[in-house]
Amino acid sequence: MSKMDALRAMREARYEARSKPQPPGAPKTRQPVAPRPAEVQPAGADAEPAGEQLCGHRAISGRTCTREHGHAAKSHRYA
């Protein structure tokens, strides 16, 4: 049996296992993903003054924009 034949057989076996009706109360095949907690900015000594707030735009890489809030520049500056 070639590698492709083995992959095809595994895929067909999974398809048939999923297509069978499951009895009530049976566990689902996938577990639900727990929601991640929202990031909370602590208010206090670490918070910046109201006049010097940062833009805060998040890049795909997770970095945040360091320009002032509401900047006129078209691009963001990440740190």
Summary of the structure (lengths in Angstrom):
residues: 79
radius of gyration: 25.1
end to end distance: 53.2
largest distance: 69.6
contacts: 104
relative contact order: 0.09
helix: 25%
strand: 8%
